[in-house]
Amino acid sequence: LGAKENMKPGYKSAQDFEAAIKMAGYDLTLHLEYIQFLETKAPQALDEFLRRCEQKFSSSPQYNNDHRFVVLWSKIARSSPNPVELYQSLFQRGVGVQVPIFYALWSAACERAKNYSAARKVFEIGFVRLPNDPDLQKYYQPFLQRESTR
C-alpha cells in the first residue's frame, strides 16, 4: 500500500465516527474501530450501536467468511441474552463457517452457558469444516486444558 492508503483519519469523537460511517456505508473495519472507541469512551452507547450493526449487517452474505465480520458478530453476541442461539443462527446462515475463531467463540459461549458437551461438539463441527486448520487447533488446545480440569 502506498502512503496515501496507509493514512487513516483520526476520529476523536462519536460524531466523527458517525459521520464517517454514514459516508462509508458497510466498512467493517470502521465499524469495529467505532465499537472499540465506544467500549472505552462511551460504553453507554455501545448496545445501541451494536443493535444498529446487527440490523445493518444481518443480510450481508458477502462478508460471511470475513474474519472482521466474525469479530463484529462476537461483539454483538456478548450483549445478546442468548449468545449460543445467536452463534447457531449465524452458523445456519453460513456466517463464519470458514473462519477458525468462529468455532472458538461459539464454543466459549457454550462453556459460559455450562454446556460443555455442546462446546466440544462445536469444535468437532469446526474440525469437519476446517480439517487440519492450525488456527483451529490452536484455539482447541486451551479448551482441552480447561476440559481436563472440570
Secondary structure, 3 states (H helix, E strand, C coil): CCHHHHCCCCCCCHHHHHHHHHHHCCCHHHHHHHHHHHHHHCHHHHHHHHHHHHHHHCCCHHHCCCHHHHHHHHHHHHCCCCHHHHHHHHHHCCCCCCCHHHHHHHHHHHHHCCCHHHHHHHHHHHHHHCCCCHHHHHHHHHHHHHHHCC
